[in-house]
Amino acid sequence: MEAIMNFIQATGFYQIATGNWKVLIMMVIAFVLLYLAIVKKFEPLLLLPIAFGMLITNLPGAEMYHEILFAGGHVNWEIFGGSPISAEFMAHLEELGVSEAVRGTVEVGQSISVGLIDVLYLGVKLGIYPCLIFMGVGAGTDFGPLIANPKTLLLGAAAQLGIFMTYAGCRISGLFDAAEASSIGIIGGADGPTAIFVTSRLAPHLLGPIAVAAYSYMALVPVIQPPIMRLLTSEEERKIVMRPLRQVSKREKILFPIVVTVFVALLVPSAGPLIACLMLGNLFKESGVVERLNKTAQNELMNIVTIFLGISVGATATATTFLSLQTIAIMAMGVVAFGFGTAGGVVLAKIMNLFLKEKINPLIGSAGVSAVPMAARVSQVEGQKANPANFLLMHAMGPNVAGVIGSAIAAGVLMALFG
């Protein structure tokens, strides 16, 4: 009879029935995200593994992920190897401001049996996965439109307005410190890997809600951007037809990733890992001499890392950290971030038109957020609604890829200031 009772008490059903009801809410949220990924096809490549990671981490008794191993903003190697938790360690976590809910998941003298997600999460915590994702992005990106029309670099920079406006809003709210506000603000760059990279360093306890917000709103770019674009532009501005871009030489395309890597790494060293991997992937593509590496970066490597990244990031969305006022605020500020990012690019394009003889269609400014190539497609669709003969896709790709570089630089600036 005692063995039967021990078995019953070890089940997740028993743990839920005895007070762990918050996991049910998290499971419902995971089901909703799975629905959005599978049925609505909202960024399914990342939203699906994130949602599944959220589901398995909130199954009581599964013990796949332990927040305490990463509490305080770094990997606690002393207990990662299975050593018993000491009173000094718990006191140190309290000094670091680790919440009582997280500290309450373990007891002094207890040893942690490392789970699957604990191991996978090391790739996020050590900054490996986001950089490898950037390598894959670079291998599939054509910087030709940006090189052909360098003015669009300014539009990509202007679209980072969402990052800094959201940072200011978070600080004014009083709910977040500077590091947390920086992590939330980076959502405005519409760049999931960058958001994860920054958050894992500055505010790892917010990684779950920030990752969910970033990828959810990236999937909603075609919904969020068009009303803002129409509000800020006139019918005549949306009808502006831009001349075809000049042909960019192979030499320019090869030199571009090398020059950008050196310049950005010297200007903002904190952004070096992201920019270096992005440009290495692009050099694979443009050099034409490592086709095998280029295909691997775009396909096999990208797919494997995407699976590990999604599951491990989703697993950080535990009930103890996700169900809070901060999470609601993060979701709200995510919309603000995207809105200001879109507006920043459009408004700068309108300002530039005051001084340019050859006008820019302001719609391409909205593509300055880093959602490649989704934001560029939105510019194309809105342009054709105003003028069916208008083809803005390649023009919009200029600020779109500039936004990838811009968000990485903005991330480096924030990490240098508050890291």
C-alpha positions as semicolon CSV with decimal commas, in nm:
position;residue;x (nm);y (nm);z (nm)
1;M;0,000;0,000;0,000
2;E;0,287;0,235;0,083
3;A;0,443;0,173;-0,259
4;I;0,113;0,257;-0,426
5;M;0,083;0,583;-0,229
6;N;0,442;0,677;-0,320
7;F;0,361;0,618;-0,686
8;I;0,044;0,831;-0,666
9;Q;0,226;1,116;-0,489
10;A;0,498;1,111;-0,757
11;T;0,251;1,170;-1,039
12;G;0,192;1,509;-1,192
13;F;-0,183;1,468;-1,138
14;Y;-0,129;1,453;-0,763
15;Q;0,095;1,760;-0,764
16;I;-0,164;1,961;-0,956
17;A;-0,441;1,849;-0,723
18;T;-0,240;1,950;-0,416
19;G;-0,197;2,312;-0,512
20;N;0,022;2,340;-0,821
21;W;-0,270;2,476;-1,025
22;K;-0,072;2,753;-1,199
23;V;0,083;2,500;-1,434
24;L;-0,264;2,443;-1,581
25;I;-0,274;2,807;-1,693
26;M;0,070;2,770;-1,851
27;M;-0,040;2,455;-2,030
28;V;-0,341;2,638;-2,172
29;I;-0,111;2,919;-2,294
30;A;0,112;2,656;-2,455
31;F;-0,190;2,502;-2,630
32;V;-0,290;2,844;-2,764
33;L;0,059;2,903;-2,901
34;L;0,059;2,558;-3,060
35;Y;-0,273;2,644;-3,225
36;L;-0,132;2,971;-3,359
37;A;0,176;2,793;-3,493
38;I;0,003;2,492;-3,650
39;V;-0,337;2,626;-3,758
40;K;-0,269;2,997;-3,812
41;K;0,094;2,939;-3,922
42;F;0,230;3,229;-3,711
43;E;0,611;3,188;-3,729
44;P;0,569;2,810;-3,690
45;L;0,940;2,726;-3,723
46;L;1,009;2,886;-3,385
47;L;0,669;2,932;-3,224
48;L;0,595;2,557;-3,236
49;P;0,912;2,443;-3,051
50;I;0,878;2,737;-2,810
51;A;0,521;2,636;-2,730
52;F;0,619;2,271;-2,687
53;G;0,909;2,371;-2,462
54;M;0,665;2,576;-2,253
55;L;0,436;2,274;-2,230
56;I;0,695;2,022;-2,114
57;T;0,860;2,254;-1,861
58;N;0,524;2,301;-1,685
59;L;0,443;1,930;-1,657
60;P;0,479;1,864;-1,281
61;G;0,736;1,600;-1,199
62;A;0,902;1,600;-1,544
63;E;1,206;1,782;-1,400
64;M;1,349;1,871;-1,742
65;Y;1,441;2,229;-1,652
66;H;1,553;2,376;-1,320
67;E;1,548;2,755;-1,285
68;I;1,775;2,738;-0,984
69;L;2,066;2,620;-1,200
70;F;2,061;2,955;-1,381
71;A;1,933;3,180;-1,102
72;G;2,111;3,509;-1,052
73;G;2,185;3,561;-1,420
74;H;2,458;3,302;-1,473
75;V;2,519;2,927;-1,479
76;N;2,557;2,798;-1,124
77;W;2,820;2,538;-1,206
78;E;2,873;2,446;-0,840
79;I;2,531;2,277;-0,823
80;F;2,515;2,191;-1,195
81;G;2,752;1,902;-1,128
82;G;2,522;1,751;-0,865
83;S;2,677;1,898;-0,550
84;P;2,430;1,955;-0,262
85;I;2,286;2,306;-0,230
86;S;2,450;2,490;0,059
87;A;2,304;2,755;0,291
88;E;2,571;2,996;0,165
89;F;2,454;2,945;-0,193
90;M;2,093;3,018;-0,099
91;A;2,199;3,330;0,090
92;H;2,397;3,444;-0,213
93;L;2,090;3,405;-0,437
94;E;1,888;3,614;-0,193
95;E;2,151;3,888;-0,207
96;L;2,129;3,882;-0,588
97;G;1,754;3,943;-0,569
98;V;1,642;3,600;-0,693
99;S;1,271;3,568;-0,618
100;E;1,148;3,363;-0,325
101;A;0,938;3,156;-0,567
102;V;1,250;3,036;-0,749
103;R;1,447;2,982;-0,428
104;G;1,153;2,790;-0,287
105;T;1,178;2,523;-0,555
106;V;1,478;2,367;-0,374
107;E;1,601;2,308;-0,021
108;V;1,941;2,325;0,149
109;G;2,115;1,992;0,113
110;Q;1,921;1,893;-0,197
111;S;2,106;1,779;-0,510
112;I;1,978;1,866;-0,858
113;S;1,947;1,592;-1,117
114;V;2,025;1,779;-1,439
115;G;1,746;1,753;-1,697
116;L;1,746;1,753;-2,076
117;I;1,644;2,118;-2,110
118;D;1,907;2,223;-1,855
119;V;2,173;2,095;-2,094
120;L;2,012;2,242;-2,406
121;Y;1,965;2,579;-2,235
122;L;2,342;2,615;-2,198
123;G;2,348;2,698;-2,571
124;V;2,121;2,997;-2,502
125;K;2,292;3,105;-2,182
126;L;2,639;3,092;-2,339
127;G;2,520;3,281;-2,648
128;I;2,578;2,996;-2,891
129;Y;2,236;2,944;-3,051
130;P;2,153;3,308;-3,142
131;C;2,492;3,351;-3,309
132;L;2,451;3,031;-3,511
133;I;2,102;3,144;-3,615
134;F;2,258;3,470;-3,735
135;M;2,508;3,270;-3,940
136;G;2,221;3,094;-4,113
137;V;2,040;3,424;-4,168
138;G;2,353;3,573;-4,323
139;A;2,395;3,274;-4,554
140;G;2,048;3,334;-4,693
141;T;2,058;3,715;-4,712
142;D;2,134;3,929;-5,013
143;F;2,282;4,264;-4,908
144;G;2,279;4,380;-5,272
145;P;1,977;4,614;-5,234
146;L;2,146;4,786;-4,938
147;I;2,476;4,821;-5,124
148;A;2,296;4,954;-5,434
149;N;2,111;5,218;-5,233
150;P;2,313;5,302;-4,918
151;K;2,059;5,567;-4,815
152;T;1,833;5,287;-4,700
153;L;2,082;5,217;-4,420
154;L;1,941;5,527;-4,251
155;L;1,590;5,382;-4,271
156;G;1,710;5,063;-4,102
157;A;1,867;5,274;-3,829
158;A;1,553;5,487;-3,784
159;A;1,341;5,175;-3,736
160;Q;1,542;5,102;-3,420
161;L;1,352;5,393;-3,263
162;G;1,114;5,132;-3,124
163;I;1,393;4,983;-2,914
164;F;1,485;5,305;-2,738
165;M;1,127;5,437;-2,702
166;T;1,025;5,109;-2,541
167;Y;1,329;5,123;-2,314
168;A;1,221;5,471;-2,200
169;G;0,861;5,355;-2,148
170;C;0,972;5,060;-1,937
171;R;1,189;5,278;-1,717
172;I;0,912;5,536;-1,672
173;S;0,667;5,262;-1,571
174;G;0,885;5,179;-1,271
175;L;0,828;4,806;-1,323
176;F;1,169;4,733;-1,473
177;D;1,531;4,820;-1,406
178;A;1,770;4,933;-1,683
179;A;1,881;4,581;-1,781
180;E;1,524;4,452;-1,796
181;A;1,407;4,757;-1,993
182;S;1,689;4,703;-2,243
183;S;1,586;4,341;-2,294
184;I;1,222;4,436;-2,349
185;G;1,314;4,725;-2,577
186;I;1,507;4,497;-2,813
187;I;1,172;4,340;-2,908
188;G;1,127;4,655;-3,119
189;G;1,404;4,537;-3,350
190;A;1,175;4,252;-3,463
191;D;1,473;4,019;-3,436
192;G;1,410;3,710;-3,225
193;P;1,769;3,581;-3,197
194;T;1,895;3,926;-3,096
195;A;1,621;3,956;-2,832
196;I;1,722;3,618;-2,692
197;F;2,093;3,705;-2,704
198;V;2,045;4,030;-2,512
199;T;1,794;3,893;-2,262
200;S;2,007;3,589;-2,178
201;R;2,279;3,832;-2,069
202;L;2,088;4,119;-1,914
203;A;1,762;3,971;-1,778
204;P;1,758;3,590;-1,810
205;H;1,459;3,561;-1,576
206;L;1,249;3,738;-1,842
207;L;1,365;3,522;-2,131
208;G;1,040;3,324;-2,159
209;P;0,791;3,613;-2,190
210;I;1,028;3,822;-2,402
211;A;1,088;3,538;-2,650
212;V;0,715;3,465;-2,675
213;A;0,639;3,836;-2,725
214;A;0,913;3,883;-2,983
215;Y;0,816;3,588;-3,202
216;S;0,442;3,639;-3,159
217;Y;0,464;4,001;-3,276
218;M;0,706;3,910;-3,554
219;A;0,438;3,676;-3,684
220;L;0,185;3,961;-3,659
221;V;0,392;4,208;-3,865
222;P;0,140;4,190;-4,155
223;V;-0,132;4,286;-3,905
224;I;0,050;4,549;-3,696
225;Q;0,232;4,744;-3,967
226;P;-0,025;4,831;-4,240
227;P;-0,251;5,058;-4,025
228;I;0,053;5,254;-3,906
229;M;0,191;5,282;-4,260
230;R;-0,141;5,412;-4,396
231;L;-0,182;5,653;-4,107
232;L;0,157;5,817;-4,162
233;T;0,151;5,839;-4,544
234;S;-0,075;6,000;-4,803
235;E;-0,220;5,825;-5,108
236;E;0,022;6,014;-5,331
237;E;0,323;5,911;-5,124
238;R;0,221;5,547;-5,139
239;K;0,200;5,571;-5,520
240;I;0,562;5,685;-5,562
241;V;0,741;5,458;-5,809
242;M;1,112;5,400;-5,750
243;R;1,361;5,331;-6,029
244;P;1,518;4,983;-6,053
245;L;1,832;4,937;-5,845
246;R;2,174;4,927;-6,008
247;Q;2,354;4,595;-6,050
248;V;2,592;4,529;-5,762
249;S;2,925;4,364;-5,850
250;K;3,049;4,044;-5,694
251;R;3,351;4,228;-5,554
252;E;3,125;4,469;-5,365
253;K;2,924;4,182;-5,221
254;I;3,239;4,004;-5,101
255;L;3,396;4,313;-4,948
256;F;3,076;4,423;-4,773
257;P;3,064;4,153;-4,498
258;I;3,436;4,191;-4,429
259;V;3,423;4,570;-4,398
260;V;3,104;4,566;-4,187
261;T;3,247;4,307;-3,948
262;V;3,563;4,508;-3,886
263;F;3,382;4,842;-3,854
264;V;3,100;4,725;-3,625
265;A;3,325;4,509;-3,405
266;L;3,556;4,806;-3,350
267;L;3,267;5,050;-3,295
268;V;3,053;4,829;-3,069
269;P;3,255;4,527;-2,950
270;S;2,955;4,386;-2,762
271;A;2,779;4,333;-3,096
272;G;3,082;4,152;-3,238
273;P;2,958;3,792;-3,197
274;L;2,625;3,858;-3,370
275;I;2,767;4,068;-3,654
276;A;3,062;3,833;-3,709
277;C;2,837;3,529;-3,746
278;L;2,590;3,718;-3,967
279;M;2,863;3,835;-4,199
280;L;3,048;3,503;-4,200
281;G;2,731;3,336;-4,322
282;N;2,694;3,603;-4,590
283;L;3,058;3,559;-4,695
284;F;2,990;3,186;-4,738
285;K;2,715;3,284;-4,982
286;E;2,885;3,560;-5,176
287;S;3,235;3,413;-5,206
288;G;3,105;3,125;-5,417
289;V;3,390;2,895;-5,307
290;V;3,229;2,717;-5,008
291;E;2,893;2,607;-5,142
292;R;2,878;2,310;-4,904
293;L;2,926;2,536;-4,601
294;N;2,670;2,781;-4,735
295;K;2,408;2,508;-4,779
296;T;2,482;2,364;-4,436
297;A;2,451;2,706;-4,268
298;Q;2,122;2,777;-4,444
299;N;1,966;2,436;-4,393
300;E;2,099;2,163;-4,163
301;L;2,271;2,388;-3,907
302;M;1,987;2,643;-3,907
303;N;1,723;2,373;-3,859
304;I;1,904;2,194;-3,577
305;V;1,978;2,514;-3,385
306;T;1,621;2,639;-3,436
307;I;1,487;2,324;-3,267
308;F;1,724;2,350;-2,970
309;L;1,674;2,726;-2,936
310;G;1,295;2,709;-2,948
311;I;1,256;2,425;-2,698
312;S;1,505;2,564;-2,447
313;V;1,369;2,920;-2,464
314;G;1,012;2,796;-2,426
315;A;1,116;2,594;-2,124
316;T;1,212;2,912;-1,937
317;A;0,844;3,015;-1,935
318;T;0,763;2,848;-1,604
319;A;0,458;2,935;-1,398
320;T;0,670;3,099;-1,126
321;T;0,812;3,361;-1,365
322;F;0,559;3,386;-1,649
323;L;0,239;3,451;-1,452
324;S;0,310;3,801;-1,330
325;L;0,231;4,167;-1,389
326;Q;0,568;4,200;-1,559
327;T;0,466;3,952;-1,828
328;I;0,151;4,149;-1,909
329;A;0,359;4,467;-1,927
330;I;0,609;4,296;-2,159
331;M;0,335;4,189;-2,399
332;A;0,194;4,543;-2,399
333;M;0,532;4,707;-2,451
334;G;0,602;4,467;-2,737
335;V;0,323;4,628;-2,939
336;V;0,462;4,972;-2,857
337;A;0,808;4,859;-2,970
338;F;0,685;4,736;-3,308
339;G;0,469;5,042;-3,358
340;F;0,747;5,293;-3,296
341;G;0,991;5,086;-3,504
342;T;0,754;5,094;-3,801
343;A;0,680;5,464;-3,754
344;G;1,047;5,558;-3,721
345;G;1,139;5,423;-4,064
346;V;0,835;5,573;-4,239
347;V;0,880;5,917;-4,084
348;L;1,252;5,932;-4,170
349;A;1,172;5,841;-4,533
350;K;0,926;6,132;-4,545
351;I;1,191;6,366;-4,400
352;M;1,451;6,245;-4,651
353;N;1,209;6,320;-4,935
354;L;1,221;6,689;-4,839
355;F;1,585;6,694;-4,954
356;L;1,600;6,429;-5,229
357;K;1,539;6,497;-5,597
358;E;1,458;6,132;-5,656
359;K;1,187;6,054;-5,401
360;I;1,170;5,745;-5,184
361;N;0,841;5,567;-5,132
362;P;0,795;5,606;-4,752
363;L;0,641;5,260;-4,731
364;I;0,985;5,101;-4,758
365;G;1,082;5,272;-4,432
366;S;0,857;5,034;-4,239
367;A;1,077;4,746;-4,358
368;G;1,359;4,878;-4,139
369;V;1,252;4,638;-3,866
370;S;1,447;4,313;-3,883
371;A;1,165;4,074;-3,975
372;V;1,330;3,949;-4,297
373;P;1,171;3,926;-4,551
374;M;0,822;3,960;-4,402
375;A;0,842;4,336;-4,344
376;A;0,966;4,392;-4,701
377;R;0,670;4,194;-4,833
378;V;0,431;4,412;-4,634
379;S;0,581;4,721;-4,802
380;Q;0,534;4,554;-5,140
381;V;0,169;4,465;-5,069
382;E;0,078;4,811;-4,941
383;G;0,256;4,976;-5,235
384;Q;0,063;4,768;-5,487
385;K;-0,266;4,850;-5,321
386;A;-0,201;5,217;-5,396
387;N;-0,044;5,157;-5,738
388;P;-0,071;4,810;-5,899
389;A;0,233;4,893;-6,114
390;N;0,450;4,959;-5,809
391;F;0,720;4,703;-5,724
392;L;0,885;4,790;-5,393
393;L;1,010;4,450;-5,276
394;M;1,376;4,485;-5,372
395;H;1,383;4,849;-5,259
396;A;1,233;4,746;-4,923
397;M;1,495;4,472;-4,881
398;G;1,757;4,746;-4,840
399;P;1,620;4,884;-4,512
400;N;1,509;4,534;-4,415
401;V;1,861;4,388;-4,411
402;A;1,994;4,717;-4,272
403;G;1,755;4,661;-3,981
404;V;1,925;4,328;-3,905
405;I;2,258;4,509;-3,874
406;G;2,096;4,797;-3,686
407;S;1,929;4,574;-3,426
408;A;2,260;4,394;-3,362
409;I;2,436;4,728;-3,312
410;A;2,157;4,852;-3,084
411;A;2,190;4,529;-2,885
412;G;2,562;4,586;-2,851
413;V;2,507;4,941;-2,729
414;L;2,256;4,829;-2,465
415;M;2,482;4,546;-2,344
416;A;2,778;4,785;-2,324
417;L;2,571;5,033;-2,121
418;F;2,391;4,796;-1,885
419;G;2,569;4,460;-1,908
